[in-house]
């Protein structure tokens, strides 16, 4: 950079001397040939200096400023437009690999966001049509050093959050991650559980359809997060291993008078690290393999006590899933099966008999989905998709004795057909139609607008 | 098309590289890995003029920069190929990578030098990077076309692939201009 600054006056001096040489030459009646030779020599030298100057300027402008208080995530093509480096560290970083065009440091702090605006119009009961600012999320990632960062997301659901409004304000993620070795990293804080395909990749640009699929909403309570410690390993054979200890569910939150537990059993008793009861902890593990390009195969397991020492009875919640995604060429296929169980529900339900929503013993769900990128031009891309889901949030109940044990619910089956239209990388417009086999009153058209950066 | 020796730049730039956990290798190590037979790597800079940048744009490639520093792998004075290092943004963080290009303009190797995102480390997997080997400026070099995506790392895959396509096109332009031989 200093070298670059030193070159600046050189350029001016050179330009001035060129002009002087030209005018002076005529005054001294030198031959035209001599003049031309001298001019050519000067022009060549000037061109050389210009080239070096341009190179210096490029190197200077390519080093993003680590001291920038907030830098919006730069577009991929605009790395070179980041603010010039102004610190010794940045200069040293860009200098540590000779001829290396970039910096070893990215921006210190990056603002991130995603949002979803959804319109749902039931075809049979269209008086229930809604338009919703479903999610508005602001987050930041701040890098303390090359190995350590904090990642956060703050979410507002349904537009307005107040005592008289339906919205909620939630901290969706807030964790510190430390890269300990090139393979192993440790996370601590409030993080998304590595379960299924959607939970950790839940931005609207990352999934097909206006709404998140039912299996990963009703059975896996996306966006599911817990507080705790997690170890992550990324191996060269394509294996990613995650495991840790976290907070667990609180079964005492079960509201037998509400239907919420029928819609998402675990979603109704999750704690989201909001003064979470933490007598009982949970363990989890996840394995994902991406050793063949375009293929992802994975599984996860979560198990934790959920009575939180509030009752004499103990209950353990266990959830597992297996999933796969395959993206050959323009195709995008995915499938997932998940199953959850709650132990000792008979003891809990015995006190709830007579209420509409007892605690299920098991619940599960399965889906298969196919999408095809039909058309693309520059950043535009149109991808129609179809998804078939089957899920049962109350598959079976523990035996309470004859006449008292509720029958397991019938599995709901939903077919969704629609398309994602990518307007630009990070912006998606979606439309789909959802047909419910059990409860046809829920059949609906959906429209959505989403972004993520 | 101009080639300028960047010796003065190198003199300023030389200092010990720090060992960061997310930096898998240095540009020098990548160059040696790609051209193990080379006995020297000359630092050069390819400078594109306005018309060449326009040519890139016509191919749907954002030239991004007029100047492209690169390493020329040499053995006993003969050129073996080129190594270009570059950065792209993954989702929110920079990914540093190097592309080795053989004398015929085809991709010899792609190496990830540093990766900092919380997800998508898998782009450094050999199986993913191998997809680039042998492809050249006439190849599509796009995610979902001739390069398979990695689930959960779509943005990282897309941006590295876009970057490789740009580098291959720049080298092809330089070779057509007769400067890189």
HADDOCK unambig.tbl for C-alpha pairs under 7 A between the chains (distance, minus, plus):
assign (segid A and resid 55 and name CA) (segid B and resid 67 and name CA) 6.25 0.50 0.50
assign (segid A and resid 73 and name CA) (segid B and resid 92 and name CA) 5.38 0.50 0.50
assign (segid A and resid 76 and name CA) (segid B and resid 88 and name CA) 5.81 0.50 0.50
assign (segid A and resid 76 and name CA) (segid B and resid 89 and name CA) 5.16 0.50 0.50
assign (segid A and resid 76 and name CA) (segid B and resid 159 and name CA) 6.57 0.50 0.50
assign (segid A and resid 77 and name CA) (segid B and resid 64 and name CA) 6.39 0.50 0.50
assign (segid A and resid 79 and name CA) (segid B and resid 88 and name CA) 6.89 0.50 0.50
assign (segid A and resid 95 and name CA) (segid B and resid 13 and name CA) 4.22 0.50 0.50
assign (segid A and resid 95 and name CA) (segid B and resid 14 and name CA) 6.44 0.50 0.50
assign (segid A and resid 96 and name CA) (segid B and resid 13 and name CA) 6.25 0.50 0.50
assign (segid A and resid 96 and name CA) (segid B and resid 14 and name CA) 6.21 0.50 0.50
assign (segid A and resid 96 and name CA) (segid B and resid 15 and name CA) 5.44 0.50 0.50
assign (segid A and resid 96 and name CA) (segid B and resid 16 and name CA) 6.30 0.50 0.50
assign (segid A and resid 96 and name CA) (segid B and resid 17 and name CA) 5.07 0.50 0.50
assign (segid A and resid 97 and name CA) (segid B and resid 17 and name CA) 6.81 0.50 0.50
assign (segid A and resid 97 and name CA) (segid B and resid 26 and name CA) 6.73 0.50 0.50
assign (segid A and resid 97 and name CA) (segid B and resid 27 and name CA) 6.22 0.50 0.50
assign (segid A and resid 98 and name CA) (segid B and resid 10 and name CA) 5.43 0.50 0.50
assign (segid A and resid 98 and name CA) (segid B and resid 13 and name CA) 5.40 0.50 0.50
assign (segid A and resid 98 and name CA) (segid B and resid 14 and name CA) 5.98 0.50 0.50
assign (segid A and resid 99 and name CA) (segid B and resid 10 and name CA) 6.42 0.50 0.50
assign (segid A and resid 99 and name CA) (segid B and resid 43 and name CA) 6.67 0.50 0.50
assign (segid A and resid 99 and name CA) (segid B and resid 69 and name CA) 5.87 0.50 0.50
assign (segid A and resid 99 and name CA) (segid B and resid 70 and name CA) 6.81 0.50 0.50
assign (segid A and resid 100 and name CA) (segid B and resid 27 and name CA) 6.86 0.50 0.50
assign (segid A and resid 100 and name CA) (segid B and resid 85 and name CA) 5.82 0.50 0.50
assign (segid A and resid 101 and name CA) (segid B and resid 69 and name CA) 6.73 0.50 0.50
assign (segid A and resid 101 and name CA) (segid B and resid 85 and name CA) 6.40 0.50 0.50
assign (segid A and resid 101 and name CA) (segid B and resid 86 and name CA) 5.73 0.50 0.50
assign (segid A and resid 102 and name CA) (segid B and resid 86 and name CA) 6.02 0.50 0.50
assign (segid A and resid 102 and name CA) (segid B and resid 87 and name CA) 5.65 0.50 0.50
assign (segid A and resid 106 and name CA) (segid B and resid 93 and name CA) 5.91 0.50 0.50
assign (segid A and resid 106 and name CA) (segid B and resid 94 and name CA) 5.47 0.50 0.50
assign (segid A and resid 110 and name CA) (segid B and resid 92 and name CA) 6.73 0.50 0.50
assign (segid A and resid 146 and name CA) (segid B and resid 20 and name CA) 6.56 0.50 0.50
assign (segid A and resid 147 and name CA) (segid B and resid 21 and name CA) 6.33 0.50 0.50
assign (segid A and resid 147 and name CA) (segid B and resid 22 and name CA) 6.98 0.50 0.50
assign (segid A and resid 179 and name CA) (segid B and resid 21 and name CA) 6.36 0.50 0.50
assign (segid A and resid 180 and name CA) (segid B and resid 21 and name CA) 6.82 0.50 0.50
assign (segid A and resid 181 and name CA) (segid B and resid 21 and name CA) 5.47 0.50 0.50
assign (segid A and resid 182 and name CA) (segid B and resid 21 and name CA) 4.96 0.50 0.50
assign (segid A and resid 182 and name CA) (segid B and resid 22 and name CA) 5.59 0.50 0.50
assign (segid A and resid 201 and name CA) (segid B and resid 152 and name CA) 6.67 0.50 0.50
assign (segid A and resid 234 and name CA) (segid B and resid 121 and name CA) 6.93 0.50 0.50
assign (segid A and resid 236 and name CA) (segid B and resid 125 and name CA) 5.64 0.50 0.50
assign (segid A and resid 238 and name CA) (segid B and resid 122 and name CA) 6.41 0.50 0.50
assign (segid A and resid 238 and name CA) (segid B and resid 125 and name CA) 6.30 0.50 0.50
assign (segid A and resid 291 and name CA) (segid B and resid 127 and name CA) 6.46 0.50 0.50
assign (segid A and resid 292 and name CA) (segid B and resid 127 and name CA) 6.20 0.50 0.50
assign (segid A and resid 293 and name CA) (segid B and resid 127 and name CA) 6.36 0.50 0.50
assign (segid A and resid 293 and name CA) (segid B and resid 128 and name CA) 5.24 0.50 0.50
assign (segid A and resid 293 and name CA) (segid B and resid 148 and name CA) 5.51 0.50 0.50
assign (segid A and resid 293 and name CA) (segid B and resid 149 and name CA) 6.46 0.50 0.50
assign (segid A and resid 293 and name CA) (segid B and resid 150 and name CA) 6.19 0.50 0.50
assign (segid A and resid 294 and name CA) (segid B and resid 148 and name CA) 4.90 0.50 0.50
assign (segid A and resid 294 and name CA) (segid B and resid 149 and name CA) 4.99 0.50 0.50
assign (segid A and resid 294 and name CA) (segid B and resid 150 and name CA) 5.34 0.50 0.50
assign (segid A and resid 294 and name CA) (segid B and resid 151 and name CA) 6.91 0.50 0.50
assign (segid A and resid 296 and name CA) (segid B and resid 151 and name CA) 6.35 0.50 0.50
assign (segid A and resid 327 and name CA) (segid B and resid 148 and name CA) 6.88 0.50 0.50
assign (segid A and resid 327 and name CA) (segid B and resid 149 and name CA) 6.67 0.50 0.50
assign (segid A and resid 328 and name CA) (segid B and resid 148 and name CA) 6.62 0.50 0.50
assign (segid A and resid 329 and name CA) (segid B and resid 144 and name CA) 4.66 0.50 0.50
assign (segid A and resid 329 and name CA) (segid B and resid 145 and name CA) 5.14 0.50 0.50
assign (segid A and resid 329 and name CA) (segid B and resid 146 and name CA) 6.99 0.50 0.50
assign (segid A and resid 329 and name CA) (segid B and resid 148 and name CA) 6.65 0.50 0.50
assign (segid A and resid 330 and name CA) (segid B and resid 144 and name CA) 5.35 0.50 0.50
assign (segid A and resid 330 and name CA) (segid B and resid 145 and name CA) 6.67 0.50 0.50
